[in-house]
Amino acid sequence: MSKIDKRFTILFSDEELMLLKHNANLRGMSVGELVRVSVQNEITHKSIADKLRALQKIYELGNQSSI
């Protein structure tokens, strides 16, 4: 994992912060770690979705060809 040395300010409502703290406690991690992991997961999932769309396009092209 890369060095964590950059800061980013995010504003949360009281309700959002309460949910973050609760979920972080359930997982045995800090709120900051939960936010970092959540961001990483969101980016990864989008990348996987993009890959699946590309594979679908390749599959469709293969079905259209006479090879």
Backbone bond lengths (Angstrom), bond angles and torsions (degrees), N, CA, C in turn:
res aa  C-N    CA-C-N  psi(-1)  N-CA   C-N-CA  omega(-1)  CA-C   N-CA-C  phi
1 M - - - 1.449 - - 1.523 108.68 -
2 S 1.308 115.98 143.85 1.452 120.52 -177.99 1.529 110.95 -74.57
3 K 1.311 114.50 160.65 1.464 121.59 179.59 1.520 110.12 -64.15
4 I 1.324 116.18 134.09 1.467 121.23 179.00 1.523 107.44 -99.28
5 D 1.346 115.32 105.53 1.459 118.71 -178.81 1.526 113.55 -143.89
6 K 1.316 117.10 14.94 1.466 121.25 178.67 1.525 108.93 -112.91
7 R 1.310 116.55 146.84 1.461 121.69 179.76 1.514 110.50 -111.93
8 F 1.336 114.38 151.29 1.445 121.54 178.32 1.513 106.55 -146.45
9 T 1.310 117.76 131.41 1.460 120.91 -178.94 1.522 110.06 -98.06
10 I 1.330 114.82 126.21 1.467 121.45 177.18 1.524 107.15 -126.08
11 L 1.311 116.62 131.09 1.468 120.79 177.92 1.518 109.81 -95.80
12 F 1.341 116.39 132.33 1.453 122.90 178.61 1.523 109.93 -122.44
13 S 1.325 115.84 150.21 1.462 119.79 172.81 1.527 108.03 -72.97
14 D 1.324 116.60 166.87 1.470 120.72 177.44 1.529 110.75 -57.85
15 E 1.330 116.56 -41.01 1.462 121.01 -178.78 1.528 111.60 -66.01
16 E 1.342 115.82 -43.16 1.468 119.67 178.94 1.529 111.12 -63.40
17 L 1.328 116.21 -42.96 1.454 120.19 -180.00 1.526 110.85 -64.36
18 M 1.322 116.62 -39.63 1.463 120.79 177.97 1.531 110.27 -61.28
19 L 1.346 116.67 -44.34 1.460 120.81 178.31 1.528 111.35 -64.43
20 L 1.322 116.91 -42.01 1.459 120.35 177.77 1.526 111.44 -60.63
21 K 1.329 116.66 -47.21 1.463 120.76 -179.97 1.526 110.72 -62.07
22 H 1.318 117.11 -43.35 1.461 121.53 -179.97 1.528 110.76 -61.52
23 N 1.340 116.36 -49.04 1.464 120.46 -179.86 1.522 111.89 -65.77
24 A 1.309 117.50 -37.90 1.465 120.68 177.89 1.524 110.10 -63.54
25 N 1.321 117.27 -43.49 1.468 121.03 178.29 1.522 111.51 -62.41
26 L 1.338 117.55 -41.94 1.461 121.11 178.71 1.531 111.69 -60.66
27 R 1.328 116.01 -33.77 1.473 121.03 -177.33 1.516 113.28 -93.13
28 G 1.328 115.91 -3.95 1.461 119.69 179.59 1.514 113.55 70.09
29 M 1.331 116.40 38.10 1.467 120.51 -179.89 1.522 109.47 -138.11
30 S 1.318 115.14 168.77 1.461 120.13 177.10 1.528 109.68 -79.38
31 V 1.318 115.75 163.00 1.464 120.62 176.75 1.529 109.84 -62.14
32 G 1.324 117.26 -40.98 1.463 120.69 178.85 1.518 111.98 -60.16
33 E 1.338 116.14 -43.78 1.460 119.78 178.80 1.523 110.83 -64.68
34 L 1.332 117.13 -41.21 1.464 121.19 178.28 1.527 110.95 -60.08
35 V 1.324 117.01 -42.75 1.469 121.00 179.12 1.523 109.81 -65.39
36 R 1.352 118.02 -44.23 1.473 120.91 179.03 1.524 111.24 -61.07
37 V 1.324 117.08 -46.30 1.464 121.09 -179.86 1.531 110.21 -63.91
38 S 1.319 117.12 -40.35 1.464 121.06 179.45 1.528 111.24 -62.85
39 V 1.322 116.73 -42.39 1.464 120.64 178.54 1.527 109.63 -64.89
40 Q 1.327 117.43 -45.20 1.468 120.87 178.71 1.526 111.04 -60.02
41 N 1.323 117.19 -42.99 1.467 121.00 179.41 1.525 111.42 -64.45
42 E 1.301 117.00 -40.35 1.472 120.35 179.79 1.521 110.47 -63.44
43 I 1.310 116.85 -43.63 1.462 120.68 179.60 1.518 110.35 -66.23
44 T 1.315 117.76 -42.94 1.468 122.13 179.69 1.518 110.61 -63.26
45 H 1.321 117.28 -45.00 1.469 119.99 -179.34 1.519 110.82 -61.93
46 K 1.306 117.12 -39.84 1.460 119.22 178.86 1.524 109.88 -65.40
47 S 1.319 117.29 -37.62 1.455 120.44 178.71 1.526 110.53 -64.76
48 I 1.313 117.09 -41.62 1.459 120.99 178.30 1.530 109.78 -64.62
49 A 1.319 116.96 -41.66 1.469 120.38 178.16 1.519 110.43 -61.77
50 D 1.323 117.00 -41.76 1.466 120.56 177.54 1.526 110.91 -62.25
51 K 1.325 116.87 -41.11 1.465 121.14 179.09 1.522 110.76 -64.61
52 L 1.326 116.42 -41.36 1.467 119.70 179.36 1.522 111.38 -64.37
53 R 1.336 116.94 -39.20 1.465 120.29 176.97 1.526 110.53 -63.87
54 A 1.318 116.80 -40.30 1.465 120.56 178.59 1.530 110.44 -65.03
55 L 1.328 116.96 -42.45 1.464 120.10 177.91 1.522 111.19 -63.13
56 Q 1.321 116.63 -38.86 1.465 120.49 177.90 1.526 110.51 -61.90
57 K 1.330 116.34 -42.56 1.469 120.12 178.70 1.525 110.63 -63.39
58 I 1.342 117.10 -41.91 1.467 120.75 178.33 1.522 110.14 -62.72
59 Y 1.320 116.24 -43.58 1.467 120.97 178.74 1.534 110.68 -59.84
60 E 1.327 115.71 -44.90 1.471 119.96 179.80 1.525 111.38 -64.25
61 L 1.326 117.32 -39.16 1.463 120.69 177.11 1.533 110.73 -63.85
62 G 1.325 116.01 -39.78 1.457 120.40 178.21 1.511 112.49 -63.59
63 N 1.308 117.80 -36.71 1.468 122.10 178.71 1.532 111.54 -71.65
64 Q 1.316 117.56 -24.99 1.472 121.16 -178.45 1.532 111.04 -83.36
65 S 1.332 117.14 -24.17 1.467 119.35 -176.08 1.526 110.86 -79.79
66 S 1.300 115.67 162.99 1.471 120.89 -179.63 1.532 110.60 -102.70
67 I 1.312 117.10 18.04 1.462 121.40 -179.06 1.507 110.57 -73.16
